[in-house]
Amino acid sequence: MRSLAWKFTLAFFLIGVVGVLVFATLLGQRTQVEFRRFLSERDQDVLVNALGNFYAVNGTWEGISAMLENTPPFDRFARDVVLTNTDGVIIYGGPKSLHGQSAPADSLDGSLPVRTDDRVAGYLIVTPLPDDRETMERPPNPIELAFLRRVIWAAAGAALITALIALLLGWLLARTLTRPVSELTAATQAMA
């Protein structure tokens, strides 16, 4: 009967481990994507204010490409934003072939107005972050990387504790299930 109890214990343990591994993998992937999305949304306000200050100082959008592409953390946004003037004409971002052309009207609906001195100087269109390899290939900031590592270690610790609990519960359940079979076997052998 011991082998049956150990088989039950091992089965419960393996089910627990597989469940925990699947959960931890999905949690790690979604955490990275959602964390990057959170940072992007948080930094949008900072970017809009910086663009407003740039326009207030310069009175024009000349040189905005250099400012965005050479100023951390705005360089992260270089591929993910489109800047238009007040008429909706693309000044920065998007495919180079569209520069100087009007942005699609529906894209301006979700745009962020860039204000300077209580007037709108342009619109910032933030393209949604893709959930693909391109987003994951960007080199993460060391602070972001440290945060993600802590989350992954916390998930791994929780996974280990869950696996140990699955092992303990599997052992208890196996003993509970095999005890009547063991007693019945002993009684049958005594009667024989």
mmCIF file of the C-alpha atoms, coordinates in Angstrom:
data_MODEL
# 
_entry.id   MODEL 
# 
loop_
_atom_site.group_PDB 
_atom_site.id 
_atom_site.type_symbol 
_atom_site.label_atom_id 
_atom_site.label_alt_id 
_atom_site.label_comp_id 
_atom_site.label_asym_id 
_atom_site.label_entity_id 
_atom_site.label_seq_id 
_atom_site.pdbx_PDB_ins_code 
_atom_site.Cartn_x 
_atom_site.Cartn_y 
_atom_site.Cartn_z 
_atom_site.occupancy 
_atom_site.B_iso_or_equiv 
_atom_site.pdbx_formal_charge 
_atom_site.auth_seq_id 
_atom_site.auth_comp_id 
_atom_site.auth_asym_id 
_atom_site.auth_atom_id 
_atom_site.pdbx_PDB_model_num 
ATOM 1   C CA . MET A 1 1   ? 0.000  0.000   0.000   1.00 0.00 ? 1   MET A CA 1 
ATOM 2   C CA . ARG A 1 2   ? 2.946  2.303   0.525   1.00 0.00 ? 2   ARG A CA 1 
ATOM 3   C CA . SER A 1 3   ? 3.613  2.443   -3.201  1.00 0.00 ? 3   SER A CA 1 
ATOM 4   C CA . LEU A 1 4   ? 0.003  3.491   -3.869  1.00 0.00 ? 4   LEU A CA 1 
ATOM 5   C CA . ALA A 1 5   ? 0.272  6.229   -1.232  1.00 0.00 ? 5   ALA A CA 1 
ATOM 6   C CA . TRP A 1 6   ? 3.517  7.475   -2.755  1.00 0.00 ? 6   TRP A CA 1 
ATOM 7   C CA . LYS A 1 7   ? 2.019  7.397   -6.251  1.00 0.00 ? 7   LYS A CA 1 
ATOM 8   C CA . PHE A 1 8   ? -0.902 9.530   -5.037  1.00 0.00 ? 8   PHE A CA 1 
ATOM 9   C CA . THR A 1 9   ? 1.470  11.901  -3.256  1.00 0.00 ? 9   THR A CA 1 
ATOM 10  C CA . LEU A 1 10  ? 3.662  12.246  -6.313  1.00 0.00 ? 10  LEU A CA 1 
ATOM 11  C CA . ALA A 1 11  ? 0.638  12.781  -8.584  1.00 0.00 ? 11  ALA A CA 1 
ATOM 12  C CA . PHE A 1 12  ? -0.709 15.601  -6.400  1.00 0.00 ? 12  PHE A CA 1 
ATOM 13  C CA . PHE A 1 13  ? 2.734  17.144  -6.144  1.00 0.00 ? 13  PHE A CA 1 
ATOM 14  C CA . LEU A 1 14  ? 3.257  17.066  -9.925  1.00 0.00 ? 14  LEU A CA 1 
ATOM 15  C CA . ILE A 1 15  ? -0.173 18.572  -10.565 1.00 0.00 ? 15  ILE A CA 1 
ATOM 16  C CA . GLY A 1 16  ? 0.639  21.338  -8.096  1.00 0.00 ? 16  GLY A CA 1 
ATOM 17  C CA . VAL A 1 17  ? 4.070  22.001  -9.626  1.00 0.00 ? 17  VAL A CA 1 
ATOM 18  C CA . VAL A 1 18  ? 2.732  22.114  -13.193 1.00 0.00 ? 18  VAL A CA 1 
ATOM 19  C CA . GLY A 1 19  ? -0.058 24.477  -12.139 1.00 0.00 ? 19  GLY A CA 1 
ATOM 20  C CA . VAL A 1 20  ? 2.368  26.730  -10.311 1.00 0.00 ? 20  VAL A CA 1 
ATOM 21  C CA . LEU A 1 21  ? 4.824  26.803  -13.241 1.00 0.00 ? 21  LEU A CA 1 
ATOM 22  C CA . VAL A 1 22  ? 2.094  27.723  -15.716 1.00 0.00 ? 22  VAL A CA 1 
ATOM 23  C CA . PHE A 1 23  ? 0.808  30.413  -13.356 1.00 0.00 ? 23  PHE A CA 1 
ATOM 24  C CA . ALA A 1 24  ? 4.283  31.833  -12.704 1.00 0.00 ? 24  ALA A CA 1 
ATOM 25  C CA . THR A 1 25  ? 5.127  31.927  -16.422 1.00 0.00 ? 25  THR A CA 1 
ATOM 26  C CA . LEU A 1 26  ? 1.918  33.727  -17.346 1.00 0.00 ? 26  LEU A CA 1 
ATOM 27  C CA . LEU A 1 27  ? 2.314  36.079  -14.387 1.00 0.00 ? 27  LEU A CA 1 
ATOM 28  C CA . GLY A 1 28  ? 5.869  36.982  -15.392 1.00 0.00 ? 28  GLY A CA 1 
ATOM 29  C CA . GLN A 1 29  ? 4.930  37.712  -18.998 1.00 0.00 ? 29  GLN A CA 1 
ATOM 30  C CA . ARG A 1 30  ? 1.859  39.789  -18.171 1.00 0.00 ? 30  ARG A CA 1 
ATOM 31  C CA . THR A 1 31  ? 3.732  41.662  -15.443 1.00 0.00 ? 31  THR A CA 1 
ATOM 32  C CA . GLN A 1 32  ? 6.400  42.773  -17.924 1.00 0.00 ? 32  GLN A CA 1 
ATOM 33  C CA . VAL A 1 33  ? 3.861  43.931  -20.504 1.00 0.00 ? 33  VAL A CA 1 
ATOM 34  C CA . GLU A 1 34  ? 1.646  45.716  -17.975 1.00 0.00 ? 34  GLU A CA 1 
ATOM 35  C CA . PHE A 1 35  ? 4.616  47.303  -16.207 1.00 0.00 ? 35  PHE A CA 1 
ATOM 36  C CA . ARG A 1 36  ? 5.867  48.745  -19.499 1.00 0.00 ? 36  ARG A CA 1 
ATOM 37  C CA . ARG A 1 37  ? 2.348  49.998  -20.249 1.00 0.00 ? 37  ARG A CA 1 
ATOM 38  C CA . PHE A 1 38  ? 2.175  51.611  -16.796 1.00 0.00 ? 38  PHE A CA 1 
ATOM 39  C CA . LEU A 1 39  ? 5.514  53.365  -17.334 1.00 0.00 ? 39  LEU A CA 1 
ATOM 40  C CA . SER A 1 40  ? 4.423  54.565  -20.749 1.00 0.00 ? 40  SER A CA 1 
ATOM 41  C CA . GLU A 1 41  ? 1.185  56.018  -19.405 1.00 0.00 ? 41  GLU A CA 1 
ATOM 42  C CA . ARG A 1 42  ? 2.947  57.591  -16.430 1.00 0.00 ? 42  ARG A CA 1 
ATOM 43  C CA . ASP A 1 43  ? 5.598  59.183  -18.623 1.00 0.00 ? 43  ASP A CA 1 
ATOM 44  C CA . GLN A 1 44  ? 3.047  60.584  -21.076 1.00 0.00 ? 44  GLN A CA 1 
ATOM 45  C CA . ASP A 1 45  ? 2.246  63.518  -18.787 1.00 0.00 ? 45  ASP A CA 1 
ATOM 46  C CA . VAL A 1 46  ? 5.938  64.264  -18.358 1.00 0.00 ? 46  VAL A CA 1 
ATOM 47  C CA . LEU A 1 47  ? 6.404  64.126  -22.140 1.00 0.00 ? 47  LEU A CA 1 
ATOM 48  C CA . VAL A 1 48  ? 3.422  66.408  -22.816 1.00 0.00 ? 48  VAL A CA 1 
ATOM 49  C CA . ASN A 1 49  ? 4.767  68.963  -20.300 1.00 0.00 ? 49  ASN A CA 1 
ATOM 50  C CA . ALA A 1 50  ? 8.254  68.785  -21.825 1.00 0.00 ? 50  ALA A CA 1 
ATOM 51  C CA . LEU A 1 51  ? 6.809  69.313  -25.312 1.00 0.00 ? 51  LEU A CA 1 
ATOM 52  C CA . GLY A 1 52  ? 4.803  72.296  -24.056 1.00 0.00 ? 52  GLY A CA 1 
ATOM 53  C CA . ASN A 1 53  ? 7.943  73.777  -22.481 1.00 0.00 ? 53  ASN A CA 1 
ATOM 54  C CA . PHE A 1 54  ? 9.911  73.161  -25.677 1.00 0.00 ? 54  PHE A CA 1 
ATOM 55  C CA . TYR A 1 55  ? 7.325  75.025  -27.740 1.00 0.00 ? 55  TYR A CA 1 
ATOM 56  C CA . ALA A 1 56  ? 7.069  77.854  -25.193 1.00 0.00 ? 56  ALA A CA 1 
ATOM 57  C CA . VAL A 1 57  ? 10.857 78.398  -25.281 1.00 0.00 ? 57  VAL A CA 1 
ATOM 58  C CA . ASN A 1 58  ? 11.330 78.004  -29.054 1.00 0.00 ? 58  ASN A CA 1 
ATOM 59  C CA . GLY A 1 59  ? 7.995  79.203  -30.409 1.00 0.00 ? 59  GLY A CA 1 
ATOM 60  C CA . THR A 1 60  ? 8.228  76.458  -33.043 1.00 0.00 ? 60  THR A CA 1 
ATOM 61  C CA . TRP A 1 61  ? 8.567  72.708  -33.359 1.00 0.00 ? 61  TRP A CA 1 
ATOM 62  C CA . GLU A 1 62  ? 11.963 72.992  -35.135 1.00 0.00 ? 62  GLU A CA 1 
ATOM 63  C CA . GLY A 1 63  ? 14.465 70.671  -33.456 1.00 0.00 ? 63  GLY A CA 1 
ATOM 64  C CA . ILE A 1 64  ? 11.859 68.536  -31.680 1.00 0.00 ? 64  ILE A CA 1 
ATOM 65  C CA . SER A 1 65  ? 13.293 65.355  -33.254 1.00 0.00 ? 65  SER A CA 1 
ATOM 66  C CA . ALA A 1 66  ? 16.703 65.937  -31.699 1.00 0.00 ? 66  ALA A CA 1 
ATOM 67  C CA . MET A 1 67  ? 15.189 66.749  -28.316 1.00 0.00 ? 67  MET A CA 1 
ATOM 68  C CA . LEU A 1 68  ? 13.051 63.605  -28.239 1.00 0.00 ? 68  LEU A CA 1 
ATOM 69  C CA . GLU A 1 69  ? 15.663 61.224  -29.592 1.00 0.00 ? 69  GLU A CA 1 
ATOM 70  C CA . ASN A 1 70  ? 18.575 62.483  -27.468 1.00 0.00 ? 70  ASN A CA 1 
ATOM 71  C CA . THR A 1 71  ? 16.921 63.112  -24.098 1.00 0.00 ? 71  THR A CA 1 
ATOM 72  C CA . PRO A 1 72  ? 16.372 60.187  -21.730 1.00 0.00 ? 72  PRO A CA 1 
ATOM 73  C CA . PRO A 1 73  ? 13.669 59.035  -20.926 1.00 0.00 ? 73  PRO A CA 1 
ATOM 74  C CA . PHE A 1 74  ? 11.995 60.573  -23.993 1.00 0.00 ? 74  PHE A CA 1 
ATOM 75  C CA . ASP A 1 75  ? 14.177 58.513  -26.327 1.00 0.00 ? 75  ASP A CA 1 
ATOM 76  C CA . ARG A 1 76  ? 11.999 55.522  -25.364 1.00 0.00 ? 76  ARG A CA 1 
ATOM 77  C CA . PHE A 1 77  ? 9.042  57.300  -26.937 1.00 0.00 ? 77  PHE A CA 1 
ATOM 78  C CA . ALA A 1 78  ? 10.815 57.981  -30.241 1.00 0.00 ? 78  ALA A CA 1 
ATOM 79  C CA . ARG A 1 79  ? 9.009  55.107  -32.001 1.00 0.00 ? 79  ARG A CA 1 
ATOM 80  C CA . ASP A 1 80  ? 5.739  55.244  -30.119 1.00 0.00 ? 80  ASP A CA 1 
ATOM 81  C CA . VAL A 1 81  ? 4.511  58.828  -30.596 1.00 0.00 ? 81  VAL A CA 1 
ATOM 82  C CA . VAL A 1 82  ? 3.297  61.071  -33.354 1.00 0.00 ? 82  VAL A CA 1 
ATOM 83  C CA . LEU A 1 83  ? 3.325  64.835  -32.864 1.00 0.00 ? 83  LEU A CA 1 
ATOM 84  C CA . THR A 1 84  ? 1.085  67.089  -34.927 1.00 0.00 ? 84  THR A CA 1 
ATOM 85  C CA . ASN A 1 85  ? 0.668  70.841  -35.051 1.00 0.00 ? 85  ASN A CA 1 
ATOM 86  C CA . THR A 1 86  ? -2.678 72.461  -34.216 1.00 0.00 ? 86  THR A CA 1 
ATOM 87  C CA . ASP A 1 87  ? -3.926 71.761  -37.750 1.00 0.00 ? 87  ASP A CA 1 
ATOM 88  C CA . GLY A 1 88  ? -3.251 68.027  -37.368 1.00 0.00 ? 88  GLY A CA 1 
ATOM 89  C CA . VAL A 1 89  ? -0.243 67.996  -39.702 1.00 0.00 ? 89  VAL A CA 1 
ATOM 90  C CA . ILE A 1 90  ? 2.358  65.394  -38.679 1.00 0.00 ? 90  ILE A CA 1 
ATOM 91  C CA . ILE A 1 91  ? 5.589  67.015  -37.464 1.00 0.00 ? 91  ILE A CA 1 
ATOM 92  C CA . TYR A 1 92  ? 7.300  64.072  -35.789 1.00 0.00 ? 92  TYR A CA 1 
ATOM 93  C CA . GLY A 1 93  ? 6.925  60.303  -35.601 1.00 0.00 ? 93  GLY A CA 1 
ATOM 94  C CA . GLY A 1 94  ? 5.105  57.769  -37.662 1.00 0.00 ? 94  GLY A CA 1 
ATOM 95  C CA . PRO A 1 95  ? 6.328  56.700  -41.092 1.00 0.00 ? 95  PRO A CA 1 
ATOM 96  C CA . LYS A 1 96  ? 8.605  59.361  -42.617 1.00 0.00 ? 96  LYS A CA 1 
ATOM 97  C CA . SER A 1 97  ? 6.411  59.368  -45.734 1.00 0.00 ? 97  SER A CA 1 
ATOM 98  C CA . LEU A 1 98  ? 3.571  60.886  -43.695 1.00 0.00 ? 98  LEU A CA 1 
ATOM 99  C CA . HIS A 1 99  ? 5.535  63.884  -42.418 1.00 0.00 ? 99  HIS A CA 1 
ATOM 100 C CA . GLY A 1 100 ? 3.837  67.062  -43.566 1.00 0.00 ? 100 GLY A CA 1 
ATOM 101 C CA . GLN A 1 101 ? 0.557  65.260  -44.195 1.00 0.00 ? 101 GLN A CA 1 
ATOM 102 C CA . SER A 1 102 ? -2.568 65.453  -42.090 1.00 0.00 ? 102 SER A CA 1 
ATOM 103 C CA . ALA A 1 103 ? -3.005 62.792  -39.453 1.00 0.00 ? 103 ALA A CA 1 
ATOM 104 C CA . PRO A 1 104 ? -6.151 60.694  -39.770 1.00 0.00 ? 104 PRO A CA 1 
ATOM 105 C CA . ALA A 1 105 ? -9.011 62.445  -37.995 1.00 0.00 ? 105 ALA A CA 1 
ATOM 106 C CA . ASP A 1 106 ? -9.826 59.432  -35.846 1.00 0.00 ? 106 ASP A CA 1 
ATOM 107 C CA . SER A 1 107 ? -6.257 59.351  -34.480 1.00 0.00 ? 107 SER A CA 1 
ATOM 108 C CA . LEU A 1 108 ? -6.671 62.887  -33.115 1.00 0.00 ? 108 LEU A CA 1 
ATOM 109 C CA . ASP A 1 109 ? -9.685 61.810  -31.050 1.00 0.00 ? 109 ASP A CA 1 
ATOM 110 C CA . GLY A 1 110 ? -7.534 59.993  -28.499 1.00 0.00 ? 110 GLY A CA 1 
ATOM 111 C CA . SER A 1 111 ? -4.624 62.413  -28.682 1.00 0.00 ? 111 SER A CA 1 
ATOM 112 C CA . LEU A 1 112 ? -3.194 64.470  -25.836 1.00 0.00 ? 112 LEU A CA 1 
ATOM 113 C CA . PRO A 1 113 ? -3.203 68.241  -26.330 1.00 0.00 ? 113 PRO A CA 1 
ATOM 114 C CA . VAL A 1 114 ? 0.184  69.906  -25.885 1.00 0.00 ? 114 VAL A CA 1 
ATOM 115 C CA . ARG A 1 115 ? -0.502 73.209  -24.135 1.00 0.00 ? 115 ARG A CA 1 
ATOM 116 C CA . THR A 1 116 ? 1.602  76.276  -23.715 1.00 0.00 ? 116 THR A CA 1 
ATOM 117 C CA . ASP A 1 117 ? 0.323  79.449  -22.044 1.00 0.00 ? 117 ASP A CA 1 
ATOM 118 C CA . ASP A 1 118 ? -3.295 78.205  -21.996 1.00 0.00 ? 118 ASP A CA 1 
ATOM 119 C CA . ARG A 1 119 ? -3.400 77.500  -25.714 1.00 0.00 ? 119 ARG A CA 1 
ATOM 120 C CA . VAL A 1 120 ? -2.915 74.301  -27.659 1.00 0.00 ? 120 VAL A CA 1 
ATOM 121 C CA . ALA A 1 121 ? 0.373  74.150  -29.583 1.00 0.00 ? 121 ALA A CA 1 
ATOM 122 C CA . GLY A 1 122 ? -0.077 70.641  -30.975 1.00 0.00 ? 122 GLY A CA 1 
ATOM 123 C CA . TYR A 1 123 ? -1.316 67.146  -30.311 1.00 0.00 ? 123 TYR A CA 1 
ATOM 124 C CA . LEU A 1 124 ? 0.540  64.078  -29.127 1.00 0.00 ? 124 LEU A CA 1 
ATOM 125 C CA . ILE A 1 125 ? -0.722 60.754  -30.439 1.00 0.00 ? 125 ILE A CA 1 
ATOM 126 C CA . VAL A 1 126 ? 0.651  57.861  -28.417 1.00 0.00 ? 126 VAL A CA 1 
ATOM 127 C CA . THR A 1 127 ? 0.514  54.644  -30.372 1.00 0.00 ? 127 THR A CA 1 
ATOM 128 C CA . PRO A 1 128 ? -0.512 51.650  -28.267 1.00 0.00 ? 128 PRO A CA 1 
ATOM 129 C CA . LEU A 1 129 ? 2.287  49.454  -27.033 1.00 0.00 ? 129 LEU A CA 1 
ATOM 130 C CA . PRO A 1 130 ? 2.339  46.157  -28.900 1.00 0.00 ? 130 PRO A CA 1 
ATOM 131 C CA . ASP A 1 131 ? 2.382  42.951  -26.879 1.00 0.00 ? 131 ASP A CA 1 
ATOM 132 C CA . ASP A 1 132 ? 5.100  41.403  -29.034 1.00 0.00 ? 132 ASP A CA 1 
ATOM 133 C CA . ARG A 1 133 ? 8.853  40.876  -29.242 1.00 0.00 ? 133 ARG A CA 1 
ATOM 134 C CA . GLU A 1 134 ? 9.514  44.458  -30.368 1.00 0.00 ? 134 GLU A CA 1 
ATOM 135 C CA . THR A 1 135 ? 8.420  45.754  -26.977 1.00 0.00 ? 135 THR A CA 1 
ATOM 136 C CA . MET A 1 136 ? 10.443 43.106  -25.147 1.00 0.00 ? 136 MET A CA 1 
ATOM 137 C CA . GLU A 1 137 ? 13.598 43.814  -27.197 1.00 0.00 ? 137 GLU A CA 1 
ATOM 138 C CA . ARG A 1 138 ? 13.980 47.341  -25.862 1.00 0.00 ? 138 ARG A CA 1 
ATOM 139 C CA . PRO A 1 139 ? 16.670 47.519  -23.224 1.00 0.00 ? 139 PRO A CA 1 
ATOM 140 C CA . PRO A 1 140 ? 14.970 48.058  -19.863 1.00 0.00 ? 140 PRO A CA 1 
ATOM 141 C CA . ASN A 1 141 ? 16.000 50.767  -17.464 1.00 0.00 ? 141 ASN A CA 1 
ATOM 142 C CA . PRO A 1 142 ? 18.060 49.339  -14.509 1.00 0.00 ? 142 PRO A CA 1 
ATOM 143 C CA . ILE A 1 143 ? 15.381 50.467  -12.028 1.00 0.00 ? 143 ILE A CA 1 
ATOM 144 C CA . GLU A 1 144 ? 12.656 48.816  -14.097 1.00 0.00 ? 144 GLU A CA 1 
ATOM 145 C CA . LEU A 1 145 ? 14.769 45.677  -14.403 1.00 0.00 ? 145 LEU A CA 1 
ATOM 146 C CA . ALA A 1 146 ? 15.293 45.549  -10.623 1.00 0.00 ? 146 ALA A CA 1 
ATOM 147 C CA . PHE A 1 147 ? 11.540 45.883  -10.055 1.00 0.00 ? 147 PHE A CA 1 
ATOM 148 C CA . LEU A 1 148 ? 10.747 43.102  -12.517 1.00 0.00 ? 148 LEU A CA 1 
ATOM 149 C CA . ARG A 1 149 ? 13.371 40.841  -10.908 1.00 0.00 ? 149 ARG A CA 1 
ATOM 150 C CA . ARG A 1 150 ? 11.828 41.395  -7.464  1.00 0.00 ? 150 ARG A CA 1 
ATOM 151 C CA . VAL A 1 151 ? 8.383  40.521  -8.825  1.00 0.00 ? 151 VAL A CA 1 
ATOM 152 C CA . ILE A 1 152 ? 9.748  37.367  -10.471 1.00 0.00 ? 152 ILE A CA 1 
ATOM 153 C CA . TRP A 1 153 ? 11.557 36.321  -7.271  1.00 0.00 ? 153 TRP A CA 1 
ATOM 154 C CA . ALA A 1 154 ? 8.367  36.923  -5.271  1.00 0.00 ? 154 ALA A CA 1 
ATOM 155 C CA . ALA A 1 155 ? 6.425  34.766  -7.740  1.00 0.00 ? 155 ALA A CA 1 
ATOM 156 C CA . ALA A 1 156 ? 9.107  32.066  -7.558  1.00 0.00 ? 156 ALA A CA 1 
ATOM 157 C CA . GLY A 1 157 ? 8.968  32.096  -3.741  1.00 0.00 ? 157 GLY A CA 1 
ATOM 158 C CA . ALA A 1 158 ? 5.196  31.825  -3.819  1.00 0.00 ? 158 ALA A CA 1 
ATOM 159 C CA . ALA A 1 159 ? 5.499  28.990  -6.345  1.00 0.00 ? 159 ALA A CA 1 
ATOM 160 C CA . LEU A 1 160 ? 7.914  27.081  -4.096  1.00 0.00 ? 160 LEU A CA 1 
ATOM 161 C CA . ILE A 1 161 ? 5.661  27.474  -1.052  1.00 0.00 ? 161 ILE A CA 1 
ATOM 162 C CA . THR A 1 162 ? 2.650  26.388  -3.122  1.00 0.00 ? 162 THR A CA 1 
ATOM 163 C CA . ALA A 1 163 ? 4.520  23.316  -4.377  1.00 0.00 ? 163 ALA A CA 1 
ATOM 164 C CA . LEU A 1 164 ? 5.465  22.358  -0.813  1.00 0.00 ? 164 LEU A CA 1 
ATOM 165 C CA . ILE A 1 165 ? 1.860  22.773  0.325   1.00 0.00 ? 165 ILE A CA 1 
ATOM 166 C CA . ALA A 1 166 ? 0.746  20.614  -2.632  1.00 0.00 ? 166 ALA A CA 1 
ATOM 167 C CA . LEU A 1 167 ? 3.254  17.955  -1.547  1.00 0.00 ? 167 LEU A CA 1 
ATOM 168 C CA . LEU A 1 168 ? 2.010  18.011  2.053   1.00 0.00 ? 168 LEU A CA 1 
ATOM 169 C CA . LEU A 1 169 ? -1.667 17.951  1.069   1.00 0.00 ? 169 LEU A CA 1 
ATOM 170 C CA . GLY A 1 170 ? -0.977 15.204  -1.465  1.00 0.00 ? 170 GLY A CA 1 
ATOM 171 C CA . TRP A 1 171 ? 0.726  13.113  1.216   1.00 0.00 ? 171 TRP A CA 1 
ATOM 172 C CA . LEU A 1 172 ? -2.149 13.638  3.688   1.00 0.00 ? 172 LEU A CA 1 
ATOM 173 C CA . LEU A 1 173 ? -4.787 12.889  1.071   1.00 0.00 ? 173 LEU A CA 1 
ATOM 174 C CA . ALA A 1 174 ? -2.906 9.792   -0.126  1.00 0.00 ? 174 ALA A CA 1 
ATOM 175 C CA . ARG A 1 175 ? -2.711 8.471   3.425   1.00 0.00 ? 175 ARG A CA 1 
ATOM 176 C CA . THR A 1 176 ? -6.400 9.179   3.943   1.00 0.00 ? 176 THR A CA 1 
ATOM 177 C CA . LEU A 1 177 ? -7.351 7.412   0.717   1.00 0.00 ? 177 LEU A CA 1 
ATOM 178 C CA . THR A 1 178 ? -5.077 4.396   1.121   1.00 0.00 ? 178 THR A CA 1 
ATOM 179 C CA . ARG A 1 179 ? -5.712 3.722   4.821   1.00 0.00 ? 179 ARG A CA 1 
ATOM 180 C CA . PRO A 1 180 ? -9.147 2.049   4.248   1.00 0.00 ? 180 PRO A CA 1 
ATOM 181 C CA . VAL A 1 181 ? -7.710 0.029   1.351   1.00 0.00 ? 181 VAL A CA 1 
ATOM 182 C CA . SER A 1 182 ? -4.802 -1.020  3.555   1.00 0.00 ? 182 SER A CA 1 
ATOM 183 C CA . GLU A 1 183 ? -7.149 -2.034  6.395   1.00 0.00 ? 183 GLU A CA 1 
ATOM 184 C CA . LEU A 1 184 ? -9.367 -3.940  3.961   1.00 0.00 ? 184 LEU A CA 1 
ATOM 185 C CA . THR A 1 185 ? -6.326 -5.763  2.565   1.00 0.00 ? 185 THR A CA 1 
ATOM 186 C CA . ALA A 1 186 ? -5.164 -6.672  6.075   1.00 0.00 ? 186 ALA A CA 1 
ATOM 187 C CA . ALA A 1 187 ? -8.649 -7.914  7.018   1.00 0.00 ? 187 ALA A CA 1 
ATOM 188 C CA . THR A 1 188 ? -8.880 -9.965  3.807   1.00 0.00 ? 188 THR A CA 1 
ATOM 189 C CA . GLN A 1 189 ? -5.475 -11.537 4.494   1.00 0.00 ? 189 GLN A CA 1 
ATOM 190 C CA . ALA A 1 190 ? -6.510 -12.310 8.114   1.00 0.00 ? 190 ALA A CA 1 
ATOM 191 C CA . MET A 1 191 ? -9.690 -14.003 6.909   1.00 0.00 ? 191 MET A CA 1 
ATOM 192 C CA . ALA A 1 192 ? -7.704 -16.022 4.361   1.00 0.00 ? 192 ALA A CA 1 
# 
